[in-house]
Amino acid sequence: LQLPASDVCVLELEVMVNSAVTQASLLDAKLPEGVLVAAVLQEDYVRVPAAGDCLQAGNTALVLAREGHIAAVKAAFSSVSRPAA
C-alpha cells in the first residue's frame, strides 16, 4: 500500500526462518535508515516492537519504507541460505 502524496509504502511481510531480522535486533539488522517496523503480529497478538527486539520466524510485520528501500527490506525478512555444516 503506497501512502498518498508520498513515496512511503506500508508492507506486510512474513518473517522467514534465518532472515536478518531473526538473527539480530531490529537496531542491528541493518535495515535502511528511515525504515520503521510499526507492528508485529504473532498468532492473535499485535505489538509495537522495540529497537532491541529480534523477530521470530512466522511473525508478520507491518513495515513503513520508502519505495527505494523496498528491495532491501524484503531481503532482510527473507530466508538466508546457511552453509551446510
mmCIF file as gemmi writes it, N, C-alpha and C atoms, coordinates in Angstrom:
data_model
loop_
_atom_site.group_PDB
_atom_site.id
_atom_site.type_symbol
_atom_site.label_atom_id
_atom_site.label_alt_id
_atom_site.label_comp_id
_atom_site.label_asym_id
_atom_site.label_entity_id
_atom_site.label_seq_id
_atom_site.pdbx_PDB_ins_code
_atom_site.Cartn_x
_atom_site.Cartn_y
_atom_site.Cartn_z
_atom_site.occupancy
_atom_site.B_iso_or_equiv
_atom_site.pdbx_formal_charge
_atom_site.auth_seq_id
_atom_site.auth_asym_id
_atom_site.pdbx_PDB_model_num
ATOM 1 N N . LEU Axp A 1 ? 0.851 -1.176 0 1 0 ? 1 A 1
ATOM 2 C CA . LEU Axp A 1 ? 0 0 0 1 0 ? 1 A 1
ATOM 3 C C . LEU Axp A 1 ? 0.89 1.229 0 1 0 ? 1 A 1
ATOM 4 N N . GLN Axp A 2 ? 0.754 2.081 -0.993 1 0 ? 2 A 1
ATOM 5 C CA . GLN Axp A 2 ? 1.521 3.322 -1.024 1 0 ? 2 A 1
ATOM 6 C C . GLN Axp A 2 ? 0.683 4.422 -0.392 1 0 ? 2 A 1
ATOM 7 N N . LEU Axp A 3 ? 1.293 5.168 0.528 1 0 ? 3 A 1
ATOM 8 C CA . LEU Axp A 3 ? 0.588 6.269 1.172 1 0 ? 3 A 1
ATOM 9 C C . LEU Axp A 3 ? 0.437 7.418 0.185 1 0 ? 3 A 1
ATOM 10 N N . PRO Axp A 4 ? -0.712 8.077 0.178 1 0 ? 4 A 1
ATOM 11 C CA . PRO Axp A 4 ? -0.963 9.155 -0.781 1 0 ? 4 A 1
ATOM 12 C C . PRO Axp A 4 ? 0.056 10.286 -0.66 1 0 ? 4 A 1
ATOM 13 N N . ALA Axp A 5 ? 0.404 10.86 -1.793 1 0 ? 5 A 1
ATOM 14 C CA . ALA Axp A 5 ? 1.285 12.03 -1.878 1 0 ? 5 A 1
ATOM 15 C C . ALA Axp A 5 ? 2.631 11.812 -1.201 1 0 ? 5 A 1
ATOM 16 N N . SER Axp A 6 ? 3.154 10.594 -1.285 1 0 ? 6 A 1
ATOM 17 C CA . SER Axp A 6 ? 4.473 10.317 -0.705 1 0 ? 6 A 1
ATOM 18 C C . SER Axp A 6 ? 5.087 9.117 -1.419 1 0 ? 6 A 1
ATOM 19 N N . ASP Axp A 7 ? 6.35 8.857 -1.086 1 0 ? 7 A 1
ATOM 20 C CA . ASP Axp A 7 ? 6.998 7.659 -1.622 1 0 ? 7 A 1
ATOM 21 C C . ASP Axp A 7 ? 7.105 6.58 -0.546 1 0 ? 7 A 1
ATOM 22 N N . VAL Axp A 8 ? 6.276 6.693 0.493 1 0 ? 8 A 1
ATOM 23 C CA . VAL Axp A 8 ? 6.285 5.735 1.594 1 0 ? 8 A 1
ATOM 24 C C . VAL Axp A 8 ? 5.227 4.664 1.351 1 0 ? 8 A 1
ATOM 25 N N . CYS Axp A 9 ? 5.642 3.416 1.549 1 0 ? 9 A 1
ATOM 26 C CA . CYS Axp A 9 ? 4.748 2.27 1.374 1 0 ? 9 A 1
ATOM 27 C C . CYS Axp A 9 ? 4.596 1.537 2.7 1 0 ? 9 A 1
ATOM 28 N N . VAL Axp A 10 ? 3.453 0.907 2.87 1 0 ? 10 A 1
ATOM 29 C CA . VAL Axp A 10 ? 3.219 0.018 4.001 1 0 ? 10 A 1
ATOM 30 C C . VAL Axp A 10 ? 3.322 -1.406 3.467 1 0 ? 10 A 1
ATOM 31 N N . LEU Axp A 11 ? 4.226 -2.173 4.045 1 0 ? 11 A 1
ATOM 32 C CA . LEU Axp A 11 ? 4.449 -3.558 3.624 1 0 ? 11 A 1
ATOM 33 C C . LEU Axp A 11 ? 3.985 -4.507 4.722 1 0 ? 11 A 1
ATOM 34 N N . GLU Axp A 12 ? 3.361 -5.592 4.338 1 0 ? 12 A 1
ATOM 35 C CA . GLU Axp A 12 ? 3.025 -6.668 5.262 1 0 ? 12 A 1
ATOM 36 C C . GLU Axp A 12 ? 3.918 -7.842 4.885 1 0 ? 12 A 1
ATOM 37 N N . LEU Axp A 13 ? 4.869 -8.159 5.771 1 0 ? 13 A 1
ATOM 38 C CA . LEU Axp A 13 ? 5.889 -9.151 5.447 1 0 ? 13 A 1
ATOM 39 C C . LEU Axp A 13 ? 5.905 -10.28 6.465 1 0 ? 13 A 1
ATOM 40 N N . GLU Axp A 14 ? 5.971 -11.509 5.968 1 0 ? 14 A 1
ATOM 41 C CA . GLU Axp A 14 ? 6.155 -12.648 6.857 1 0 ? 14 A 1
ATOM 42 C C . GLU Axp A 14 ? 7.641 -12.778 7.163 1 0 ? 14 A 1
ATOM 43 N N . VAL Axp A 15 ? 7.948 -12.99 8.429 1 0 ? 15 A 1
ATOM 44 C CA . VAL Axp A 15 ? 9.332 -13.186 8.851 1 0 ? 15 A 1
ATOM 45 C C . VAL Axp A 15 ? 9.709 -14.634 8.556 1 0 ? 15 A 1
ATOM 46 N N . MET Axp A 16 ? 10.739 -14.818 7.745 1 0 ? 16 A 1
ATOM 47 C CA . MET Axp A 16 ? 11.163 -16.154 7.331 1 0 ? 16 A 1
ATOM 48 C C . MET Axp A 16 ? 12.28 -16.68 8.24 1 0 ? 16 A 1
ATOM 49 N N . VAL Axp A 17 ? 12.426 -17.997 8.262 1 0 ? 17 A 1
ATOM 50 C CA . VAL Axp A 17 ? 13.483 -18.653 9.031 1 0 ? 17 A 1
ATOM 51 C C . VAL Axp A 17 ? 14.841 -18.15 8.546 1 0 ? 17 A 1
ATOM 52 N N . ASN Axp A 18 ? 15.752 -17.899 9.478 1 0 ? 18 A 1
ATOM 53 C CA . ASN Axp A 18 ? 17.122 -17.452 9.2 1 0 ? 18 A 1
ATOM 54 C C . ASN Axp A 18 ? 17.196 -16.099 8.495 1 0 ? 18 A 1
ATOM 55 N N . SER Axp A 19 ? 16.157 -15.298 8.584 1 0 ? 19 A 1
ATOM 56 C CA . SER Axp A 19 ? 16.228 -13.962 7.989 1 0 ? 19 A 1
ATOM 57 C C . SER Axp A 19 ? 17.049 -13.042 8.889 1 0 ? 19 A 1
ATOM 58 N N . ALA Axp A 20 ? 17.5 -11.932 8.34 1 0 ? 20 A 1
ATOM 59 C CA . ALA Axp A 20 ? 18.335 -10.991 9.097 1 0 ? 20 A 1
ATOM 60 C C . ALA Axp A 20 ? 17.632 -10.499 10.356 1 0 ? 20 A 1
ATOM 61 N N . VAL Axp A 21 ? 16.326 -10.31 10.3 1 0 ? 21 A 1
ATOM 62 C CA . VAL Axp A 21 ? 15.601 -9.783 11.462 1 0 ? 21 A 1
ATOM 63 C C . VAL Axp A 21 ? 15.367 -10.837 12.541 1 0 ? 21 A 1
ATOM 64 N N . THR Axp A 22 ? 15.698 -12.108 12.273 1 0 ? 22 A 1
ATOM 65 C CA . THR Axp A 22 ? 15.655 -13.135 13.321 1 0 ? 22 A 1
ATOM 66 C C . THR Axp A 22 ? 17.039 -13.37 13.91 1 0 ? 22 A 1
ATOM 67 N N . GLN Axp A 23 ? 18.066 -12.885 13.244 1 0 ? 23 A 1
ATOM 68 C CA . GLN Axp A 23 ? 19.45 -13.124 13.661 1 0 ? 23 A 1
ATOM 69 C C . GLN Axp A 23 ? 20.041 -11.971 14.466 1 0 ? 23 A 1
ATOM 70 N N . ALA Axp A 24 ? 19.378 -10.823 14.451 1 0 ? 24 A 1
ATOM 71 C CA . ALA Axp A 24 ? 19.876 -9.637 15.154 1 0 ? 24 A 1
ATOM 72 C C . ALA Axp A 24 ? 18.677 -8.806 15.585 1 0 ? 24 A 1
ATOM 73 N N . SER Axp A 25 ? 18.915 -7.904 16.52 1 0 ? 25 A 1
ATOM 74 C CA . SER Axp A 25 ? 17.843 -6.994 16.925 1 0 ? 25 A 1
ATOM 75 C C . SER Axp A 25 ? 17.473 -6.1 15.744 1 0 ? 25 A 1
ATOM 76 N N . LEU Axp A 26 ? 16.308 -5.489 15.798 1 0 ? 26 A 1
ATOM 77 C CA . LEU Axp A 26 ? 15.918 -4.567 14.732 1 0 ? 26 A 1
ATOM 78 C C . LEU Axp A 26 ? 16.944 -3.448 14.587 1 0 ? 26 A 1
ATOM 79 N N . LEU Axp A 27 ? 17.523 -3.021 15.697 1 0 ? 27 A 1
ATOM 80 C CA . LEU Axp A 27 ? 18.545 -1.973 15.653 1 0 ? 27 A 1
ATOM 81 C C . LEU Axp A 27 ? 19.778 -2.426 14.877 1 0 ? 27 A 1
ATOM 82 N N . ASP Axp A 28 ? 20.158 -3.689 15.031 1 0 ? 28 A 1
ATOM 83 C CA . ASP Axp A 28 ? 21.38 -4.211 14.415 1 0 ? 28 A 1
ATOM 84 C C . ASP Axp A 28 ? 21.139 -4.969 13.108 1 0 ? 28 A 1
ATOM 85 N N . ALA Axp A 29 ? 19.908 -5.023 12.633 1 0 ? 29 A 1
ATOM 86 C CA . ALA Axp A 29 ? 19.575 -5.829 11.454 1 0 ? 29 A 1
ATOM 87 C C . ALA Axp A 29 ? 19.936 -5.15 10.139 1 0 ? 29 A 1
ATOM 88 N N . LYS Axp A 30 ? 20.524 -3.983 10.204 1 0 ? 30 A 1
ATOM 89 C CA . LYS Axp A 30 ? 20.992 -3.266 9.013 1 0 ? 30 A 1
ATOM 90 C C . LYS Axp A 30 ? 19.843 -2.92 8.056 1 0 ? 30 A 1
ATOM 91 N N . LEU Axp A 31 ? 18.703 -2.545 8.623 1 0 ? 31 A 1
ATOM 92 C CA . LEU Axp A 31 ? 17.61 -2.03 7.801 1 0 ? 31 A 1
ATOM 93 C C . LEU Axp A 31 ? 17.985 -0.631 7.33 1 0 ? 31 A 1
ATOM 94 N N . PRO Axp A 32 ? 17.539 -0.225 6.159 1 0 ? 32 A 1
ATOM 95 C CA . PRO Axp A 32 ? 17.866 1.12 5.672 1 0 ? 32 A 1
ATOM 96 C C . PRO Axp A 32 ? 17.353 2.2 6.63 1 0 ? 32 A 1
ATOM 97 N N . GLU Axp A 33 ? 18.043 3.321 6.66 1 0 ? 33 A 1
ATOM 98 C CA . GLU Axp A 33 ? 17.64 4.44 7.508 1 0 ? 33 A 1
ATOM 99 C C . GLU Axp A 33 ? 16.218 4.874 7.154 1 0 ? 33 A 1
ATOM 100 N N . GLY Axp A 34 ? 15.43 5.138 8.176 1 0 ? 34 A 1
ATOM 101 C CA . GLY Axp A 34 ? 14.069 5.602 7.956 1 0 ? 34 A 1
ATOM 102 C C . GLY Axp A 34 ? 13.034 4.501 7.849 1 0 ? 34 A 1
ATOM 103 N N . VAL Axp A 35 ? 13.46 3.24 7.842 1 0 ? 35 A 1
ATOM 104 C CA . VAL Axp A 35 ? 12.513 2.12 7.805 1 0 ? 35 A 1
ATOM 105 C C . VAL Axp A 35 ? 11.976 1.915 9.22 1 0 ? 35 A 1
ATOM 106 N N . LEU Axp A 36 ? 10.671 1.732 9.33 1 0 ? 36 A 1
ATOM 107 C CA . LEU Axp A 36 ? 10.036 1.565 10.629 1 0 ? 36 A 1
ATOM 108 C C . LEU Axp A 36 ? 9.226 0.276 10.649 1 0 ? 36 A 1
ATOM 109 N N . VAL Axp A 37 ? 9.569 -0.617 11.567 1 0 ? 37 A 1
ATOM 110 C CA . VAL Axp A 37 ? 8.736 -1.794 11.809 1 0 ? 37 A 1
ATOM 111 C C . VAL Axp A 37 ? 7.687 -1.328 12.815 1 0 ? 37 A 1
ATOM 112 N N . ALA Axp A 38 ? 6.479 -1.079 12.318 1 0 ? 38 A 1
ATOM 113 C CA . ALA Axp A 38 ? 5.441 -0.429 13.115 1 0 ? 38 A 1
ATOM 114 C C . ALA Axp A 38 ? 4.681 -1.394 14.014 1 0 ? 38 A 1
ATOM 115 N N . ALA Axp A 39 ? 4.52 -2.631 13.574 1 0 ? 39 A 1
ATOM 116 C CA . ALA Axp A 39 ? 3.775 -3.609 14.368 1 0 ? 39 A 1
ATOM 117 C C . ALA Axp A 39 ? 4.226 -5.01 13.992 1 0 ? 39 A 1
ATOM 118 N N . VAL Axp A 40 ? 4.108 -5.907 14.964 1 0 ? 40 A 1
ATOM 119 C CA . VAL Axp A 40 ? 4.421 -7.318 14.745 1 0 ? 40 A 1
ATOM 120 C C . VAL Axp A 40 ? 3.216 -8.132 15.204 1 0 ? 40 A 1
ATOM 121 N N . LEU Axp A 41 ? 2.769 -9.01 14.331 1 0 ? 41 A 1
ATOM 122 C CA . LEU Axp A 41 ? 1.642 -9.886 14.649 1 0 ? 41 A 1
ATOM 123 C C . LEU Axp A 41 ? 2.189 -11.276 14.899 1 0 ? 41 A 1
ATOM 124 N N . GLN Axp A 42 ? 1.881 -11.818 16.079 1 0 ? 42 A 1
ATOM 125 C CA . GLN Axp A 42 ? 2.312 -13.165 16.433 1 0 ? 42 A 1
ATOM 126 C C . GLN Axp A 42 ? 1.078 -13.9 16.928 1 0 ? 42 A 1
ATOM 127 N N . GLU Axp A 43 ? 0.62 -14.854 16.144 1 0 ? 43 A 1
ATOM 128 C CA . GLU Axp A 43 ? -0.636 -15.559 16.392 1 0 ? 43 A 1
ATOM 129 C C . GLU Axp A 43 ? -1.755 -14.521 16.475 1 0 ? 43 A 1
ATOM 130 N N . ASP Axp A 44 ? -2.423 -14.389 17.614 1 0 ? 44 A 1
ATOM 131 C CA . ASP Axp A 44 ? -3.523 -13.429 17.744 1 0 ? 44 A 1
ATOM 132 C C . ASP Axp A 44 ? -3.113 -12.175 18.506 1 0 ? 44 A 1
ATOM 133 N N . TYR Axp A 45 ? -1.826 -11.93 18.644 1 0 ? 45 A 1
ATOM 134 C CA . TYR Axp A 45 ? -1.334 -10.816 19.446 1 0 ? 45 A 1
ATOM 135 C C . TYR Axp A 45 ? -0.598 -9.828 18.548 1 0 ? 45 A 1
ATOM 136 N N . VAL Axp A 46 ? -0.891 -8.538 18.721 1 0 ? 46 A 1
ATOM 137 C CA . VAL Axp A 46 ? -0.214 -7.48 17.966 1 0 ? 46 A 1
ATOM 138 C C . VAL Axp A 46 ? 0.57 -6.632 18.956 1 0 ? 46 A 1
ATOM 139 N N . ARG Axp A 47 ? 1.819 -6.331 18.601 1 0 ? 47 A 1
ATOM 140 C CA . ARG Axp A 47 ? 2.635 -5.475 19.477 1 0 ? 47 A 1
ATOM 141 C C . ARG Axp A 47 ? 3.464 -4.515 18.645 1 0 ? 47 A 1
ATOM 142 N N . VAL Axp A 48 ? 3.881 -3.441 19.296 1 0 ? 48 A 1
ATOM 143 C CA . VAL Axp A 48 ? 4.811 -2.492 18.688 1 0 ? 48 A 1
ATOM 144 C C . VAL Axp A 48 ? 6.201 -2.901 19.164 1 0 ? 48 A 1
ATOM 145 N N . PRO Axp A 49 ? 7.093 -3.276 18.243 1 0 ? 49 A 1
ATOM 146 C CA . PRO Axp A 49 ? 8.411 -3.761 18.658 1 0 ? 49 A 1
ATOM 147 C C . PRO Axp A 49 ? 9.331 -2.62 19.088 1 0 ? 49 A 1
ATOM 148 N N . ALA Axp A 50 ? 10.278 -2.966 19.941 1 0 ? 50 A 1
ATOM 149 C CA . ALA Axp A 50 ? 11.328 -2.035 20.35 1 0 ? 50 A 1
ATOM 150 C C . ALA Axp A 50 ? 12.572 -2.296 19.504 1 0 ? 50 A 1
ATOM 151 N N . ALA Axp A 51 ? 13.487 -1.352 19.505 1 0 ? 51 A 1
ATOM 152 C CA . ALA Axp A 51 ? 14.705 -1.468 18.699 1 0 ? 51 A 1
ATOM 153 C C . ALA Axp A 51 ? 15.522 -2.698 19.075 1 0 ? 51 A 1
ATOM 154 N N . GLY Axp A 52 ? 15.468 -3.122 20.32 1 0 ? 52 A 1
ATOM 155 C CA . GLY Axp A 52 ? 16.247 -4.264 20.778 1 0 ? 52 A 1
ATOM 156 C C . GLY Axp A 52 ? 15.604 -5.612 20.517 1 0 ? 52 A 1
ATOM 157 N N . ASP Axp A 53 ? 14.411 -5.624 19.941 1 0 ? 53 A 1
ATOM 158 C CA . ASP Axp A 53 ? 13.701 -6.879 19.688 1 0 ? 53 A 1
ATOM 159 C C . ASP Axp A 53 ? 14.249 -7.613 18.471 1 0 ? 53 A 1
ATOM 160 N N . CYS Axp A 54 ? 14.293 -8.94 18.563 1 0 ? 54 A 1
ATOM 161 C CA . CYS Axp A 54 ? 14.504 -9.815 17.407 1 0 ? 54 A 1
ATOM 162 C C . CYS Axp A 54 ? 13.141 -10.388 17.055 1 0 ? 54 A 1
ATOM 163 N N . LEU Axp A 55 ? 12.857 -10.494 15.788 1 0 ? 55 A 1
ATOM 164 C CA . LEU Axp A 55 ? 11.588 -11.07 15.367 1 0 ? 55 A 1
ATOM 165 C C . LEU Axp A 55 ? 11.738 -12.578 15.253 1 0 ? 55 A 1
ATOM 166 N N . GLN Axp A 56 ? 10.623 -13.273 15.278 1 0 ? 56 A 1
ATOM 167 C CA . GLN Axp A 56 ? 10.631 -14.73 15.188 1 0 ? 56 A 1
ATOM 168 C C . GLN Axp A 56 ? 10.043 -15.166 13.857 1 0 ? 56 A 1
ATOM 169 N N . ALA Axp A 57 ? 10.599 -16.233 13.31 1 0 ? 57 A 1
ATOM 170 C CA . ALA Axp A 57 ? 10.058 -16.793 12.071 1 0 ? 57 A 1
ATOM 171 C C . ALA Axp A 57 ? 8.578 -17.075 12.263 1 0 ? 57 A 1
ATOM 172 N N . GLY Axp A 58 ? 7.803 -16.736 11.263 1 0 ? 58 A 1
ATOM 173 C CA . GLY Axp A 58 ? 6.363 -16.927 11.327 1 0 ? 58 A 1
ATOM 174 C C . GLY Axp A 58 ? 5.605 -15.692 11.754 1 0 ? 58 A 1
ATOM 175 N N . ASN Axp A 59 ? 6.306 -14.718 12.373 1 0 ? 59 A 1
ATOM 176 C CA . ASN Axp A 59 ? 5.662 -13.44 12.684 1 0 ? 59 A 1
ATOM 177 C C . ASN Axp A 59 ? 5.295 -12.747 11.386 1 0 ? 59 A 1
ATOM 178 N N . THR Axp A 60 ? 4.342 -11.856 11.453 1 0 ? 60 A 1
ATOM 179 C CA . THR Axp A 60 ? 4.04 -10.96 10.344 1 0 ? 60 A 1
ATOM 180 C C . THR Axp A 60 ? 4.343 -9.553 10.818 1 0 ? 60 A 1
ATOM 181 N N . ALA Axp A 61 ? 5.059 -8.787 10.011 1 0 ? 61 A 1
ATOM 182 C CA . ALA Axp A 61 ? 5.436 -7.427 10.382 1 0 ? 61 A 1
ATOM 183 C C . ALA Axp A 61 ? 4.792 -6.421 9.437 1 0 ? 61 A 1
ATOM 184 N N . LEU Axp A 62 ? 4.334 -5.319 9.999 1 0 ? 62 A 1
ATOM 185 C CA . LEU Axp A 62 ? 3.886 -4.179 9.206 1 0 ? 62 A 1
ATOM 186 C C . LEU Axp A 62 ? 5.021 -3.171 9.215 1 0 ? 62 A 1
ATOM 187 N N . VAL Axp A 63 ? 5.514 -2.848 8.035 1 0 ? 63 A 1
ATOM 188 C CA . VAL Axp A 63 ? 6.728 -2.05 7.89 1 0 ? 63 A 1
ATOM 189 C C . VAL Axp A 63 ? 6.439 -0.834 7.017 1 0 ? 63 A 1
ATOM 190 N N . LEU Axp A 64 ? 6.911 0.33 7.444 1 0 ? 64 A 1
ATOM 191 C CA . LEU Axp A 64 ? 6.863 1.539 6.631 1 0 ? 64 A 1
ATOM 192 C C . LEU Axp A 64 ? 8.235 1.72 6.001 1 0 ? 64 A 1
ATOM 193 N N . ALA Axp A 65 ? 8.258 1.901 4.686 1 0 ? 65 A 1
ATOM 194 C CA . ALA Axp A 65 ? 9.534 2.05 3.975 1 0 ? 65 A 1
ATOM 195 C C . ALA Axp A 65 ? 9.336 2.907 2.734 1 0 ? 65 A 1
ATOM 196 N N . ARG Axp A 66 ? 10.362 3.646 2.384 1 0 ? 66 A 1
ATOM 197 C CA . ARG Axp A 66 ? 10.334 4.408 1.132 1 0 ? 66 A 1
ATOM 198 C C . ARG Axp A 66 ? 10.472 3.428 -0.031 1 0 ? 66 A 1
ATOM 199 N N . GLU Axp A 67 ? 9.909 3.802 -1.174 1 0 ? 67 A 1
ATOM 200 C CA . GLU Axp A 67 ? 9.941 2.935 -2.36 1 0 ? 67 A 1
ATOM 201 C C . GLU Axp A 67 ? 11.346 2.435 -2.673 1 0 ? 67 A 1
ATOM 202 N N . GLY Axp A 68 ? 12.339 3.301 -2.548 1 0 ? 68 A 1
ATOM 203 C CA . GLY Axp A 68 ? 13.71 2.936 -2.881 1 0 ? 68 A 1
ATOM 204 C C . GLY Axp A 68 ? 14.337 1.929 -1.937 1 0 ? 68 A 1
ATOM 205 N N . HIS Axp A 69 ? 13.69 1.67 -0.792 1 0 ? 69 A 1
ATOM 206 C CA . HIS Axp A 69 ? 14.233 0.735 0.197 1 0 ? 69 A 1
ATOM 207 C C . HIS Axp A 69 ? 13.493 -0.6 0.232 1 0 ? 69 A 1
ATOM 208 N N . ILE Axp A 70 ? 12.46 -0.754 -0.592 1 0 ? 70 A 1
ATOM 209 C CA . ILE Axp A 70 ? 11.615 -1.949 -0.505 1 0 ? 70 A 1
ATOM 210 C C . ILE Axp A 70 ? 12.408 -3.235 -0.739 1 0 ? 70 A 1
ATOM 211 N N . ALA Axp A 71 ? 13.272 -3.276 -1.722 1 0 ? 71 A 1
ATOM 212 C CA . ALA Axp A 71 ? 14.04 -4.498 -2.005 1 0 ? 71 A 1
ATOM 213 C C . ALA Axp A 71 ? 14.92 -4.882 -0.818 1 0 ? 71 A 1
ATOM 214 N N . ALA Axp A 72 ? 15.58 -3.909 -0.203 1 0 ? 72 A 1
ATOM 215 C CA . ALA Axp A 72 ? 16.448 -4.19 0.945 1 0 ? 72 A 1
ATOM 216 C C . ALA Axp A 72 ? 15.631 -4.671 2.143 1 0 ? 72 A 1
ATOM 217 N N . VAL Axp A 73 ? 14.465 -4.088 2.332 1 0 ? 73 A 1
ATOM 218 C CA . VAL Axp A 73 ? 13.603 -4.505 3.439 1 0 ? 73 A 1
ATOM 219 C C . VAL Axp A 73 ? 13.12 -5.937 3.21 1 0 ? 73 A 1
ATOM 220 N N . LYS Axp A 74 ? 12.661 -6.234 2.015 1 0 ? 74 A 1
ATOM 221 C CA . LYS Axp A 74 ? 12.203 -7.599 1.717 1 0 ? 74 A 1
ATOM 222 C C . LYS Axp A 74 ? 13.332 -8.606 1.903 1 0 ? 74 A 1
ATOM 223 N N . ALA Axp A 75 ? 14.544 -8.234 1.53 1 0 ? 75 A 1
ATOM 224 C CA . ALA Axp A 75 ? 15.691 -9.13 1.707 1 0 ? 75 A 1
ATOM 225 C C . ALA Axp A 75 ? 15.952 -9.41 3.186 1 0 ? 75 A 1
ATOM 226 N N . ALA Axp A 76 ? 15.788 -8.406 4.041 1 0 ? 76 A 1
ATOM 227 C CA . ALA Axp A 76 ? 16.028 -8.581 5.472 1 0 ? 76 A 1
ATOM 228 C C . ALA Axp A 76 ? 15.02 -9.526 6.119 1 0 ? 76 A 1
ATOM 229 N N . PHE Axp A 77 ? 13.848 -9.664 5.514 1 0 ? 77 A 1
ATOM 230 C CA . PHE Axp A 77 ? 12.804 -10.536 6.051 1 0 ? 77 A 1
ATOM 231 C C . PHE Axp A 77 ? 12.792 -11.91 5.384 1 0 ? 77 A 1
ATOM 232 N N . SER Axp A 78 ? 13.588 -12.092 4.338 1 0 ? 78 A 1
ATOM 233 C CA . SER Axp A 78 ? 13.629 -13.351 3.591 1 0 ? 78 A 1
ATOM 234 C C . SER Axp A 78 ? 14.636 -14.311 4.203 1 0 ? 78 A 1
ATOM 235 N N . SER Axp A 79 ? 14.486 -15.586 3.885 1 0 ? 79 A 1
ATOM 236 C CA . SER Axp A 79 ? 15.419 -16.6 4.381 1 0 ? 79 A 1
ATOM 237 C C . SER Axp A 79 ? 16.794 -16.398 3.774 1 0 ? 79 A 1
ATOM 238 N N . VAL Axp A 80 ? 17.789 -16.608 4.587 1 0 ? 80 A 1
ATOM 239 C CA . VAL Axp A 80 ? 19.177 -16.539 4.14 1 0 ? 80 A 1
ATOM 240 C C . VAL Axp A 80 ? 19.708 -17.959 4.143 1 0 ? 80 A 1
ATOM 241 N N . SER Axp A 81 ? 20.281 -18.377 3.045 1 0 ? 81 A 1
ATOM 242 C CA . SER Axp A 81 ? 20.864 -19.723 2.989 1 0 ? 81 A 1
ATOM 243 C C . SER Axp A 81 ? 22.046 -19.797 3.925 1 0 ? 81 A 1
ATOM 244 N N . ARG Axp A 82 ? 22.103 -20.861 4.684 1 0 ? 82 A 1
ATOM 245 C CA . ARG Axp A 82 ? 23.231 -21.077 5.59 1 0 ? 82 A 1
ATOM 246 C C . ARG Axp A 82 ? 24.031 -22.254 5.058 1 0 ? 82 A 1
ATOM 247 N N . PRO Axp A 83 ? 25.355 -22.138 5.061 1 0 ? 83 A 1
ATOM 248 C CA . PRO Axp A 83 ? 26.18 -23.238 4.564 1 0 ? 83 A 1
ATOM 249 C C . PRO Axp A 83 ? 25.967 -24.51 5.384 1 0 ? 83 A 1
ATOM 250 N N . ALA Axp A 84 ? 26.015 -25.639 4.718 1 0 ? 84 A 1
ATOM 251 C CA . ALA Axp A 84 ? 25.875 -26.923 5.414 1 0 ? 84 A 1
ATOM 252 C C . ALA Axp A 84 ? 27.093 -27.16 6.292 1 0 ? 84 A 1
ATOM 253 N N . ALA Axp A 85 ? 26.854 -27.738 7.448 1 0 ? 85 A 1
ATOM 254 C CA . ALA Axp A 85 ? 27.96 -27.978 8.392 1 0 ? 85 A 1
ATOM 255 C C . ALA Axp A 85 ? 28.66 -29.275 8.09 1 0 ? 85 A 1
